[in-house]
Amino acid sequence: RRPGAAPSRAPTRPAAPAGAVPMVVSASGEDASKLMPPSHTTAFKVPRVLLRHTATNITVDIIDTVMDPYAPGKISFVHAWLQGSPLNAPFAQNVRGWLRANRAELPLLEGYPNSFVGLLSAAWFERYSAGPILAEHSAALSVAPMGKGSNSSIAAGGEAFFKGWLKFVEEADSQPLIMDFGLPAGRRPPPRVGSGVSGAVDSTLRAWSIIDPNSGCFACSLRAEQAAHLASLA
């Protein structure tokens, strides 16, 4: 910099709008006493306001759309995936339930997958790795989603997908990969160290990663020890 010039500073992220909390509480129609005091954190890539509903213990994650221009694309991606098969809704519910149940072991501040990333991994698994499961439960796709019989078939198919996804997560530490919807095969191996194809995976490199198909950026990227911890919970 020029002599005498002030030192440069890293740009700071703007905070969430001050009126976001009362606006959301008002729009929700909920008694404000049912919502835990909110918190605003910039530890995430995009600043957000977090509210916890005390009756259900559900966390509401509020992000200003100006702060996350990819939010509409994320919503559209998930909606399109859910509508792509009647098996996807129960599959998604199981994945989100598992992530919520293990949230204490998979803290978001340490980079573990949130619900959206979990659904991305579920969609990736279904598209690229669940062919045998899809074939086995194809009958559930040909029935109307009405009636006890069809509902039970769809629930069974969603449960089968979920069990397959858990097996996929269980292998996170033994089969490092980068999940990329933009590639025909859906996957590309992480960088390796050493020479030849037998080079070992560097434990400091990312071992279990997924790329957001909307932004093209990493939505989640776990180190080897984090991937091993994720796998141990599956």
N, C-alpha and C positions, 0 to 999 in steps of 0.2 A: 504494500500500500504506500501512498505518498507520505513523506516525512511529516510528522505532526498530525496525520489523519487519525480519526478515532478508529479503534479496532473494530473489525467487522463482527457482526453478530448473526448467529443462525436465526433464520426466520421462525417466529413463534406461531403456533396454531391458534386461530381465533377460537374463543370459547363459544359454547352453545348459547343461544339467545337466552337472556335473563328471564324472559317471560315464558320459556318453554314448559316449565313444570306446571304452573297454574293453568296454562292453556290446555295441556294434556289431561290434567285431572278434571278440568271442567268438561272437556270433550268426551271423556270416558263415562261420565255420568256416575262415577263412583264417589262414595263418601271419602273425603281426603284422609280420614283416620284409618282407612283400610290400606293405605299405601305407605310403605316405609319411607323415611326421609330419603330423598334422592341424593345421588352423588354424581358429580361431574368429573370425569377423568380424562386426561390426555395421554395416558399410558398406552391406549390403543392407537392404531394407525389413524382412526377417525374419531375425534372427540364425540362423546355421547353422554346422555343423561340416562341413568339407570334407576328404575323404580321397581320395587318388589311388592307384589300384591300379597298381603298377609294371609288372606283366607286360603289361597291356592299355592302360595310360595312361588308363583310364576314371576320371573323377572321380565320387565318390559324394557326393551333396549330402544332408546329414542335417538335418532340421528337426523340432523338437519340435512335435507336433500341437497342443499347447496354445498355441504361439506363432503358428500359422497355422491358424485354425479353418476356412479354406476349402480346406485340403489335400485332404480326402476328396472334396469337390465337383470339384476339379481332376482327381483321379484318375478319378472316375466319368465326367467329360466326355470325357477322352481315350479311356478304354476304350469308351464308347458310340460314339465316332467311329470307332475302329479296327474295331469290329464292324459298323459300318454298311455297309461295302463291302469286298470282298476286295482292292480296289485300294489301300485306305488304308494297309495295313501296309507294303508296299514304298515307297509315297509317303512315309510318315513316316520310314522308315529313311534314305531319300535326303536328306530335309530335315535330320534330325539329323546325318547324316554330313557334310553341307555346312557346318553350323554348327560342328561340331567341327573340321573342316579349316581353317576361317577364324577360329577362336577368338582367335588372336594379334592379328588385325586388328579383332576385334569384342569388346573386353574388357567383361566383365559389369559391372565397377565403373564404367564410363562410360555404362551404361544400355542397351547393345545387347542384343538378344533372347537369352534363354537357350533351352534346348531346349523347355521348356513353351510359351513365347511363340512359338517357331518353329512348334510344332504348332498353336497357336491360329491363327496366320496361314495355315497350310496348310488347316485346317478351314474358315476363313472364305473362302479363295480357292476351295476346292472347292464350297462352298455357293452363293456369289454370283457367281463369275466363270468357272467351269470348265464351263459347260453344253456348249459344242461338244466339248470333250475327252471329257466323260462320254458324250455321244451316240456319238462315234466308237468308243469302247471299251466300249460297252454289252454286247457279246458276252461279254466276260470276266465280267460279272456273272451271266450265265445258266448258267454251267458250274460244276460242282462243283470245289472247290479241290483236286482230286486228279489225278494223272497229269501227264505232261510237257507235253502240249498246253495244258491249262488253266493250269498254273503259268507257262508262257511267256507266255500271253495276259495273265495277271494282272500279271506282271512288266513287260510292255510297257505296260500301262495305267498302272501306278504310275510308270514312267519318264516317260510322257507328261504325267502330272499334275505331276511334279517339274520338267520343262522349262517347263511353263506357269507354275509357281510362280516359277521363276527369272526368267522374263520379267516377271512381276508385280513381283518385288523390284527388277528393273532399272529399273522405272518409278517407284520410290519417290520419287525427287527431282523428277520431272516431273508427277506426279499426286498431290499431297498429299491425304491422306484420314484419317479416323478410322474404324477397323473396329469395328462395333458389332453383335453378334449379336442385340441386342434390338430392332433396327429392321427393318421388312419388307425394305427395300432393302439392309440390311447396312452402309451407309456414310452418313457425314455429313461435309460439308466442314469443314476447319479454319477458325477465325476468319480474316477477311480485313481488310486495312487499305485505306484509300482509299474512293472513292465508287463506287457502282454495281457491276455484276457484273464490271467489268474491274479492280477493285482488286487490287493485287499481294499475294501471300502474304508476310506479315511473316517475315523469316528468323529472328527470335528466337522465333517461335511454333512449336508442335509440328507437324511436317509429316507424320509417319508414325507413327500410333498405333493401338493395339489395346486394347479394353476386355475385361477378364476377365469372362466371362458369369456367373461364380459370385459375385463380389463387386460387380460393377458399377463397379469402379475401373480406372484405367489400369494395364495390365500392362506396357506399354512405350510410351514416347512420345519419339520422336527429333526433335531440332531439324533444321532444313533441311540444315545441313552434315553432320550425322550420317546423315541419309537419303541424301544424295548419296554418302557414303562407302560405305554399305551397298549402294547401287545399283551402284557401281563394281566390286564384287566378284562380282556375279551373272553 
